[in-house]
Amino acid sequence: MRSLTLKLSLAFWLVSIIGIVLVALLAGRAVNVQSEQFETRQAREFLIGRLQSIYEENGRWPRRGETNLRDIGRNLNVDWVVLDNDNERVELASRPDLPRPQRESPEIKAAVPIEVDGNVVGRLVLLGAESNGAVAREVTQARQDFLANVQRGLIWAAVAVTAIALLIGFGIARSLVRPIQALTIASRNLADGNLEQRVQVQSQDEIGQLAMAFNQMSRDLATSQKMRQQMTADIAHDLRTPLSVIRGHAEALMDGVLPPDQETFSIIHDESLRLNRLIEDLRTLSLAEAGELPLMIRPISPTDLIERTLLAHKPLADDKEITLESDIASNLPIIAVDADRIAQVLDNLVSNALRYTSAGGRVLLKVQKVGDKLWMTVDDDGEGISADALPHIFERFYRADSSRQRDGSGSGLGLAISRSIIQQHGGDITVTSGNGTQFTIALPISHNL
């Protein structure tokens, strides 16, 4: 039984059969009990009516031989006695040889008063009656026929319900299995390397949610593959440039085309440093994204971080005629971070801001406490980032619009590294752009310092 459709169909069928059998047993038992109780009530009411008439005709209970009691209750298949109000003396009986029931017997407890003109003149006892009032007697032919008809009706109903259950169960099973089969086929195609897989979402239940999760996974894998291919191409391009320069100058030196002077060696040295910086950035990013970048956490004042960043970038800002200033709130809390890594992030953000801000512009470093977070913002009044590029600005090697790429410096990994470092500190980094660009770092404040 490898077919899920067959398994589900049989499961529905078995559940239906079990339910039908239980209902049939309970219904048959209930009908049998109700029919017995109905016959008991009918016999009791008939006997009480006849006995009341006998008492009214004689003004008392007749003595033996005065009244023919043979026909009373003959068709009812029940024996009876009439006791006095104290349940001591037998006033009347269906047969002369019937014994008086025991005082604590179920029959006595089920005795029914016989009233004439509002007075209780005796108590009718149906012999063989149990405590629930059912009469132990031979089942009449009419009741047998009635029960047989009920059983036949239950059998035909069971057959009809079983057929309907099979049809409904098969339909439900097919509707459940069809999207699972589609997911299976799409998963196999995905495993074969075809990442552009989508399955139709036909419901909002758990299977529909599974289909949506699969589609999201497929999109993410396809996007990741494209990003990996793009990253590989970008890395190859960025590595090829300094390597080509170094190789070209080395070959020129070997061939005697270039003189072995300071300028030639400086070019080779600068390109080797550029190559080393790119490789180091790739290593740092890989460690940070894997959560394995070592952090030396220690308490530090946010003011010290900002002042150190201002001091490091002040000469470049002055050289480009850009105003570099800070806005530091008072009474800032101490934070527990890796100061060198946070300084690396601030250096990258400020360097970018200075690179893409024109002469006469301004770069502002702002620090404030917002809730249980410390916000550090680097705000420039440059041309900003386009709306299309903004969602991708933290992706590695992403090439933003030309206004953000005036020179070829940088590895293209700075923002990706910055985001990974901040996330490893339990914080977040966001960017907004309009009239200028604002990068905001939100770091958690430790209350144990």
Phi, psi and omega in degrees: 000078181267351182272122177293327177300314180295318180299313180294320179298314178294325178297315176300318182295315180297318178298318180295316180298314179299317178297318181295315180299316179297316179297319180297316179297313181294320180294317178299317179295317180296318179296318180298313180296316181296322179293320177298314179296324178296315179294323178298314179297318179298315180296317181297313182295322179295314181296317180300317179298317180293318182292324176298320179296318180297316181296319181294325180292325184258345183074004179194175173282130183291152175277170182301130179093343181284334183224138178277109182261006187296321185279345183287119177079007182297319180278359182264350180055046181215138173263151184210160172221154174247120178258161175288179185295339180265005181057031181258315189247139176276115180275325186202150180212154180289333175223144184296333186270007181287130178281160175285133180298151176297149187300322183261016182286157178301329180295318179297318181296332181267008182298146183244129180295145175250119184250138174228122181055037176082000180249139177280116184255355179175179181227125181274129179239120174272116186288142183087359180290139176267180184295335179272002176091356180286143184260124178278104182205171179290132181290132182288160180297325179297318179291323176299317178296319180297314180295323178296318178297319178297317180296318177298319178298320179294322180296313180295322177296322179296318179298314181296315181294323178299315179298316179296320179297321178297316181295313181295317180298319178295319179296316179295319179298318179297318180294330178281323186281327185304309178294331177292320176297320178297320178295323179296314180297315180296324179294320178296318177297322178296319179294333179280359176104358178272095187278347180275067182248134176222138174245148183284130178271112186255355181206173179250012180277195184298323179291321176297320177294324176296319179296318178296321178295321178296315179299319178296318178299318180297317178297317181295320179294318179296317178296318179297320179296317178296318179296321179295318178297318179295319180296319178299316178296320180293318179297316180299320180294313183291330176283326184295323184298304179294325178296320179296318180296313181297314180297316181299316179291324178295316178296322178295323177295318181295322182277354180079014179287318178254147178281146178282065182254181184298320182298315180296315180293329178294319178297314179297320180295315181298318180291326177292322176296319177298317179296316180295321179296319179296315180295320179294321178296319178297319178295315179299316180297317180298316178295318182294316181291333177276357181072021183248010178289121182293133180240133176258087185282130176205156179292141178205152178277132176302328179299320180296321179297316182291316181296323178295320179294317178299315182296323182289328187253359181300315180300318180293321179296316179296321181295327180267005180058045177245135179280120178247115185219173183229158175224096187252123179290157180276159176056044177285143180283160174284141179241153179255105183215171167276105187300321182294320180290319177294321176297323177299318179294313180297321178299318180295316181293317181291320178300316178297316180299317179292325182293324187254014176252132183284164177301140183089355180278188184219141173236125185242131172255117184242137180230131179206160176262125179234106183064232178259024179238152171254121181260128172239120186243133173249113189241123176240162180248037177284197184284348177085181181247140181294154181297327180291325183277337188303317181293343185252009191294335182265004179281144181293136179064014180292135181260106180282187183294164188298334180295341179260008184227051184289334177229169184265012181287159180090153182269350185082007182246358187302312183289323177296319177295318180299314180299316181297319179296314181295319179296324178292338174276001182082015181250198182211154177229132182230164181222140171228151182211138177202260169274078187104184183228140180233117172260129182238126176259127177245113181247140178290146179263124178281128181269001180266001181272000000 
